[in-house]
Amino acid sequence: MKIRTKIALLVGFCTFLMLGSYYLLSLQSATNAIIDFHKRSTIILEQSIPDPDQLDQALQQHQATTLPQLLQQLKQQFPQHHFLLLLNKKLQLSSLADEDFSLEADETERGFHFKLKGPDNRTSVVYLINEPLPVQVAGKTYGVLTLPKSLLGIGNGEDQLRSSLHQSFALWFGVLSIVAMVLTWLGARYLLSPMHQLKAGFTRLEQGDLSVQIDSQRTDEVGSIFHSFNHLAVTLQRLQQQYKQMSSDIAHELRTPLTALRSRLEAIQDGLLTADAVQVGQLLDDLHNLTRLVEDLRLLSLSEAGQLKVELQKVDLAAMLRQLHQTYQPVAQQLQLEFELQLQDALVLADPLRLRQVISNLLDNAFKYGAAGRRINLSLQPAGSDWQLLVTDQGPGIQAQPVELVFERFYRDPGHGKQQGSGLGLAICKQLTELMQGHISVQSEVGKGSSFSLRLPAVSVIS
């Protein structure tokens, strides 16, 4: 499972758990609060309903001559109620005014709708559906509605209900938020635990332990990172070994010609040798070998560092091979070798100077190590969208396993004995070929010879 899928599942699970739990707990809290509110409201209404017979008798036997007197008598007889007096279903007077209540009344299809605003500016709405009781006052018939005082407390109960719900919702929201944070922290810790392994691995690398490997069977992106880390550690370890070996090889290669130069010069200085033309020539040869080794190292270093520039252009490869064939023909005659040439006229994209250097190096190796086969073949043939140059000999072949080791710097094949050079030529050929967007490879069989293949991108075939 990919890491992004795990993160999405973690976030989705925490969100679902929080919202779902919040919904269920809030619903349960709201249900309990509403049920409790209705229970208390029912008790209030049951306790506040007046006796209809007593109220009817009081209205029939009143002695009031004005509406205020009637209200006063009703309030004294029924102290737990407020009374509303209506004429033609219009509100005329109410006892609520004595307690600083403002009252608005509207008639509906069934009953009356009252909006009460108390001294604390809290508004309550009362809906009465019972018919007003008739009463005679000063020759007019009024309607009387009763409003239990306990109903005015329902507004407070509603405020308490609302406040209770707010507190309950806030409490559960806070608790569930903490739970979600804890679950998210635990999930993030689980998802990020591989990073601690990776950090520990890099710490060991910084301390110089290049043998470190992270053991993991993960198949997600983290597993890919672990695999890349292990590959990096192996590569660094190999490069360190190559660096140590290269340093040793460079010191050895430089020591040999320098020792020869020093020994010969000391012998001349001590009078053991004469500083004649022969000795000077040998000194120049040693100096030339030393200079060539230093130049090869410089060229290889620039190439591997990406600082060696090549100028790609159209090169008549067949013409270049003909010139090289003529150049090496005297060498072949001197060694009594058959130097065969098989060409097709073609253009390739390459740097002519570097390409000539690569081919010359391959021919030098062929004449140096493959002369025992008495035949060297230089051929050019198409290979898909490329041109393939083959330098083939019938010498002793390469004993290296795998054979591609010959392209490593300072590698010397054990089958070539004392004929070997500095071990940099083929490494330089590989670097230069890759810079020219080409490819070099080798096939060899011990006792039958070797064949070096150089492939370069084709431009066009010359007609």
C-alpha distance (Angstrom), angle and dihedral (degrees) to the residues before:
residue distance angle dihedral
M1 . . .
K2 3.80 . .
I3 3.79 120.3 .
R4 3.80 93.0 -119.4
T5 3.79 89.1 54.9
K6 3.79 90.0 52.1
I7 3.80 91.4 49.8
A8 3.81 91.2 48.3
L9 3.80 90.8 49.7
L10 3.80 91.6 47.9
V11 3.80 93.2 50.4
G12 3.79 91.7 43.4
F13 3.81 92.6 48.8
C14 3.82 93.6 48.9
T15 3.81 91.9 45.7
F16 3.80 93.0 47.5
L17 3.80 92.1 45.8
M18 3.79 93.3 49.2
L19 3.79 97.9 43.2
G20 3.79 93.8 40.5
S21 3.80 93.5 48.1
Y22 3.80 91.3 43.7
Y23 3.79 90.7 51.2
L24 3.80 94.7 48.4
L25 3.81 95.6 43.3
S26 3.80 93.0 44.3
L27 3.79 90.7 48.5
Q28 3.78 90.7 50.2
S29 3.82 92.3 47.8
A30 3.79 92.7 47.1
T31 3.81 91.9 48.0
N32 3.80 92.9 50.7
A33 3.81 92.4 46.3
I34 3.82 93.1 49.0
I35 3.80 92.3 47.3
D36 3.79 90.6 50.6
F37 3.79 90.8 47.5
H38 3.80 92.2 51.8
K39 3.79 91.3 47.9
R40 3.77 91.4 53.8
S41 3.80 91.9 44.1
T42 3.78 91.9 51.4
I43 3.79 91.1 51.1
I44 3.78 90.7 49.2
L45 3.80 93.0 51.0
E46 3.80 94.0 45.3
Q47 3.81 91.3 50.7
S48 3.80 93.9 45.8
I49 3.81 101.6 48.8
P50 3.86 107.6 112.6
D51 3.78 124.0 -134.6
P52 3.82 104.9 -93.7
D53 3.82 93.0 -149.5
Q54 3.79 94.0 51.7
L55 3.81 91.8 46.8
D56 3.80 92.2 48.3
Q57 3.80 91.5 48.0
A58 3.80 91.3 49.0
L59 3.77 91.4 52.1
Q60 3.83 92.0 49.0
Q61 3.80 95.3 47.9
H62 3.80 101.8 40.1
Q63 3.81 118.3 129.3
A64 3.80 98.0 -157.8
T65 3.76 120.3 129.5
T66 3.80 96.9 -171.0
L67 3.78 134.8 41.8
P68 3.84 94.5 -113.0
Q69 3.79 89.8 53.3
L70 3.81 90.6 50.2
L71 3.79 91.7 50.3
Q72 3.81 90.2 48.9
Q73 3.82 92.5 52.1
L74 3.83 92.7 47.2
K75 3.82 92.0 48.6
Q76 3.80 91.0 52.0
Q77 3.80 92.8 48.2
F78 3.83 96.0 41.3
P79 3.83 106.1 28.3
Q80 3.83 92.9 168.9
H81 3.82 93.6 63.8
H82 3.74 142.5 65.1
F83 3.78 119.8 -142.1
L84 3.79 130.6 -144.5
L85 3.81 121.2 -159.9
L86 3.80 118.3 -154.1
L87 3.78 132.8 -174.9
N88 3.76 116.5 -161.6
K89 3.81 86.4 -10.9
K90 3.80 91.1 -57.6
L91 3.80 119.8 121.6
Q92 3.80 111.4 -110.4
L93 3.75 105.4 166.6
S94 3.83 140.3 -10.4
S95 3.78 136.8 -171.5
L96 3.83 90.0 -130.4
A97 3.78 90.4 84.3
D98 3.80 89.0 71.2
E99 3.83 89.6 64.4
D100 3.83 96.7 46.9
F101 3.80 94.3 -101.1
S102 3.77 119.9 145.4
L103 3.77 114.4 -148.7
E104 3.79 133.9 -158.1
A105 3.81 118.3 -174.1
D106 3.80 130.0 -167.3
E107 3.77 127.6 -178.7
T108 3.79 116.9 -129.1
E109 3.78 132.7 -172.8
R110 3.78 88.7 -88.7
G111 3.76 117.5 26.7
F112 3.77 131.1 -36.6
H113 3.79 135.2 -54.3
F114 3.83 115.5 -143.9
K115 3.80 127.8 -170.9
L116 3.80 112.9 -161.0
K117 3.79 123.2 -165.5
G118 3.78 114.5 -169.6
P119 3.80 131.3 -156.9
D120 3.83 89.9 -91.4
N121 3.84 89.2 58.2
R122 3.79 90.3 -114.3
T123 3.79 111.3 142.2
S124 3.79 124.0 -143.4
V125 3.77 127.4 -174.1
V126 3.82 122.0 -146.1
Y127 3.78 124.8 -172.4
L128 3.84 116.3 -164.2
I129 3.80 119.3 -172.1
N130 3.82 99.8 176.1
E131 3.81 118.9 104.9
P132 3.83 118.1 -107.1
L133 3.82 115.3 -103.3
P134 3.83 112.8 -120.3
V135 3.81 121.0 -117.5
Q136 3.81 131.5 174.6
V137 3.79 117.9 -131.1
A138 3.79 123.7 166.9
G139 3.76 91.9 -18.7
K140 3.78 95.1 -51.3
T141 3.76 129.1 106.6
Y142 3.78 113.4 -129.6
G143 3.75 130.7 -176.5
V144 3.78 120.1 -125.0
L145 3.83 124.2 -152.8
T146 3.76 123.3 -174.7
L147 3.81 122.5 -142.9
P148 3.81 115.1 -171.6
K149 3.78 112.3 -132.3
S150 3.79 88.2 -134.7
L151 3.81 88.9 68.4
L152 3.79 88.6 65.2
G153 3.80 87.1 63.7
I154 3.79 91.5 57.9
G155 3.79 88.0 79.8
N156 3.78 89.0 57.9
G157 3.78 88.3 47.8
E158 3.79 89.9 52.9
D159 3.78 90.4 51.0
Q160 3.77 89.8 49.5
L161 3.81 89.8 48.4
R162 3.80 91.2 50.3
S163 3.79 92.3 46.6
S164 3.80 91.0 47.3
L165 3.80 91.2 51.3
H166 3.79 91.6 48.1
Q167 3.78 92.0 50.7
S168 3.80 92.3 45.7
F169 3.79 92.8 48.8
A170 3.81 92.1 46.7
L171 3.81 91.3 48.1
W172 3.80 94.2 50.9
F173 3.80 91.0 42.9
G174 3.80 90.8 54.2
V175 3.81 93.9 45.2
L176 3.79 93.5 47.2
S177 3.81 91.7 45.2
I178 3.79 89.5 55.8
V179 3.81 90.5 47.3
A180 3.83 90.6 49.5
M181 3.82 91.0 48.9
V182 3.80 91.2 50.5
L183 3.82 91.9 48.4
T184 3.80 91.1 46.6
W185 3.81 91.1 49.4
L186 3.79 91.3 49.9
G187 3.81 91.2 47.0
A188 3.81 92.3 47.2
R189 3.80 89.7 48.8
Y190 3.79 89.9 52.7
L191 3.80 92.9 47.3
L192 3.81 93.2 45.9
S193 3.80 96.5 43.8
P194 3.85 90.9 94.8
M195 3.79 88.2 58.9
H196 3.80 89.1 63.7
Q197 3.81 88.5 55.4
L198 3.80 89.7 49.7
K199 3.81 92.0 47.8
A200 3.81 90.8 50.2
G201 3.81 89.0 50.3
F202 3.81 92.7 51.7
T203 3.79 89.9 47.1
R204 3.80 89.7 56.6
L205 3.80 89.6 47.7
E206 3.81 90.1 52.5
Q207 3.80 88.9 51.4
G208 3.80 90.3 54.8
D209 3.80 100.2 -102.3
L210 3.80 99.6 135.2
S211 3.81 93.2 168.3
V212 3.83 92.3 73.5
Q213 3.81 116.6 126.2
I214 3.83 129.6 179.5
D215 3.78 112.2 -134.0
S216 3.81 110.5 -146.2
Q217 3.78 137.3 144.3
R218 3.81 94.3 -162.6
T219 3.81 117.7 134.4
D220 3.82 99.3 -167.0
E221 3.80 130.0 87.8
V222 3.80 90.6 -73.4
G223 3.80 89.2 56.2
S224 3.82 88.8 53.4
I225 3.80 89.9 51.3
F226 3.81 90.4 50.2
H227 3.80 89.9 49.8
S228 3.81 90.6 50.4
F229 3.81 90.2 48.3
N230 3.80 91.6 52.1
H231 3.80 90.2 47.9
L232 3.82 89.7 49.5
A233 3.80 91.5 51.2
V234 3.81 91.6 49.6
T235 3.81 90.9 47.7
L236 3.81 92.5 49.2
Q237 3.79 90.3 48.6
R238 3.80 91.0 50.7
L239 3.80 91.7 46.7
Q240 3.78 90.5 50.1
Q241 3.78 90.4 52.4
Q242 3.79 90.4 46.4
Y243 3.79 90.6 49.1
K244 3.78 92.1 51.9
Q245 3.79 91.1 46.2
M246 3.80 91.7 45.4
S247 3.80 91.8 50.5
S248 3.79 89.9 50.7
D249 3.81 92.0 46.5
I250 3.80 93.6 47.9
A251 3.78 91.1 49.6
H252 3.80 90.3 48.8
E253 3.83 94.3 46.0
L254 3.77 92.7 48.9
R255 3.79 93.8 42.9
T256 3.82 94.0 57.9
P257 3.85 99.4 58.1
L258 3.80 92.1 35.4
T259 3.80 90.7 52.4
A260 3.80 90.2 48.6
L261 3.80 91.7 49.8
R262 3.78 92.6 47.0
S263 3.78 93.9 46.7
R264 3.80 93.2 49.3
L265 3.81 93.0 45.8
E266 3.81 92.0 47.7
A267 3.82 89.2 49.9
I268 3.80 90.5 52.2
Q269 3.80 89.8 46.3
D270 3.81 91.5 51.0
G271 3.79 91.0 47.7
L272 3.78 94.4 -113.6
L273 3.81 90.6 118.6
T274 3.75 130.6 33.5
A275 3.79 118.8 -122.8
D276 3.77 92.8 -126.8
A277 3.79 130.5 141.2
V278 3.80 92.4 -86.5
Q279 3.82 94.0 55.5
V280 3.79 92.4 43.2
G281 3.80 89.2 51.0
Q282 3.78 91.6 51.9
L283 3.79 90.1 47.4
L284 3.81 89.6 51.7
D285 3.81 90.3 49.0
D286 3.81 90.9 53.1
L287 3.79 90.3 46.0
H288 3.81 90.4 48.9
N289 3.82 91.1 52.6
L290 3.77 90.4 49.0
T291 3.79 92.3 48.4
R292 3.80 91.1 48.2
L293 3.81 91.2 51.1
V294 3.80 92.1 50.6
E295 3.80 91.0 47.0
D296 3.83 91.1 49.6
L297 3.80 90.4 51.4
R298 3.79 91.3 48.4
L299 3.81 92.2 48.3
L300 3.79 92.7 47.7
S301 3.80 92.4 47.8
L302 3.80 92.6 49.8
S303 3.78 91.2 47.7
E304 3.82 94.9 49.7
A305 3.81 91.1 45.5
G306 3.81 90.8 53.3
Q307 3.81 92.4 -119.6
L308 3.79 96.6 112.8
K309 3.77 109.6 96.1
V310 3.79 125.3 -153.8
E311 3.80 126.8 -163.8
L312 3.80 107.8 -139.7
Q313 3.78 115.1 -152.4
K314 3.78 141.1 144.3
V315 3.79 110.1 -67.5
D316 3.81 126.4 -171.4
L317 3.79 94.8 -134.3
A318 3.81 95.0 -177.0
A319 3.81 91.4 55.2
M320 3.81 91.0 49.0
L321 3.82 90.9 50.7
R322 3.80 91.6 50.2
Q323 3.81 90.1 53.7
L324 3.80 91.4 48.3
H325 3.80 90.4 47.7
Q326 3.79 89.8 55.4
T327 3.80 91.1 45.9
Y328 3.82 94.6 52.2
Q329 3.81 95.7 38.0
P330 3.84 93.3 89.2
V331 3.80 89.5 51.2
A332 3.80 90.0 51.3
Q333 3.81 91.0 49.7
Q334 3.78 91.1 49.1
L335 3.81 90.6 51.7
Q336 3.80 91.0 40.4
L337 3.80 92.3 -121.4
E338 3.78 130.9 149.2
F339 3.78 106.8 -122.1
E340 3.80 106.5 -167.0
L341 3.81 125.8 -167.8
Q342 3.84 124.9 -159.8
L343 3.80 114.1 176.2
Q344 3.80 145.4 168.3
D345 3.77 117.9 -163.8
A346 3.81 109.0 -109.3
L347 3.81 145.1 148.1
V348 3.79 122.9 -127.7
L349 3.79 133.5 -174.4
A350 3.83 107.6 -115.1
D351 3.79 147.5 114.2
P352 3.84 103.2 -89.5
L353 3.83 94.9 -149.2
R354 3.81 94.7 48.6
L355 3.80 92.8 40.7
R356 3.82 91.1 53.7
Q357 3.81 88.6 49.1
V358 3.83 91.8 53.1
I359 3.81 94.9 47.2
S360 3.81 92.0 45.3
N361 3.78 89.9 52.6
L362 3.80 91.6 51.2
L363 3.81 91.3 48.8
D364 3.81 91.5 47.1
N365 3.80 89.8 54.7
A366 3.81 91.8 45.8
F367 3.83 92.4 52.6
K368 3.79 91.8 41.7
Y369 3.80 100.7 46.6
G370 3.80 104.1 18.0
A371 3.81 101.2 48.0
A372 3.79 91.3 103.5
G373 3.80 89.9 70.4
R374 3.82 90.5 61.4
R375 3.82 91.6 -139.1
I376 3.81 135.4 78.8
N377 3.78 122.5 -179.5
L378 3.80 126.7 -159.4
S379 3.83 113.5 -169.3
L380 3.79 140.0 166.3
Q381 3.80 124.5 -156.8
P382 3.83 138.5 159.5
A383 3.81 119.0 -97.3
G384 3.79 111.0 -175.0
S385 3.79 108.4 -68.2
D386 3.82 90.7 -13.5
W387 3.77 138.3 69.4
Q388 3.79 117.2 -122.7
L389 3.79 121.8 -147.8
L390 3.83 116.0 -163.0
V391 3.80 125.9 -163.6
T392 3.81 106.4 -171.1
D393 3.80 130.7 -179.8
Q394 3.78 134.9 174.8
G395 3.79 96.7 -138.0
P396 3.83 130.3 125.7
G397 3.80 93.5 -66.4
I398 3.81 129.0 -136.4
Q399 3.79 121.3 -60.1
A400 3.81 95.2 -165.8
Q401 3.80 116.2 118.7
P402 2.91 111.4 -126.2
V403 3.76 94.4 26.0
E404 3.85 91.7 -143.0
L405 3.80 88.2 75.8
V406 3.79 88.0 87.0
F407 3.83 88.0 75.3
E408 3.83 91.7 60.9
R409 3.78 116.1 101.2
F410 3.81 115.6 -98.3
Y411 3.79 92.3 6.2
R412 3.79 114.0 147.4
D413 3.74 122.0 -168.2
P414 3.82 110.8 -127.7
G415 3.80 91.7 -138.4
H416 3.80 95.7 63.7
G417 3.79 98.3 65.3
K418 3.79 117.3 -171.2
Q419 3.80 95.3 -11.5
Q420 3.81 92.6 82.7
G421 3.77 122.8 114.2
S422 3.80 130.9 -155.4
G423 3.82 94.7 -53.4
L424 3.80 93.0 -123.5
G425 3.81 102.8 97.7
L426 3.81 99.6 83.7
A427 3.81 92.0 39.6
I428 3.81 87.9 56.5
C429 3.81 90.5 46.9
K430 3.79 90.7 54.5
Q431 3.81 93.9 48.5
L432 3.80 93.9 47.3
T433 3.81 92.6 46.1
E434 3.80 91.8 52.6
L435 3.80 90.5 48.4
M436 3.82 87.6 56.0
Q437 3.86 89.4 51.3
G438 3.79 91.0 -109.2
H439 3.78 136.2 120.3
I440 3.79 132.9 -127.8
S441 3.79 126.6 -164.0
V442 3.80 140.4 159.3
Q443 3.78 138.5 -141.0
S444 3.78 120.3 -166.4
E445 3.76 141.0 168.1
V446 3.78 121.2 -165.0
G447 3.80 110.5 -109.6
K448 3.82 94.4 10.7
G449 3.78 105.1 66.3
S450 3.80 142.2 -109.2
S451 3.79 136.1 -85.0
F452 3.81 121.7 -156.7
S453 3.81 115.8 -159.3
L454 3.80 123.0 -156.2
R455 3.83 116.4 -172.7
L456 3.80 121.4 -168.7
P457 3.82 130.9 176.2
A458 3.78 112.6 -95.3
V459 3.79 123.1 -127.4
S460 3.79 100.8 -172.9
V461 3.78 140.5 -44.2
I462 3.81 116.0 -100.8
S463 3.79 110.9 -125.6
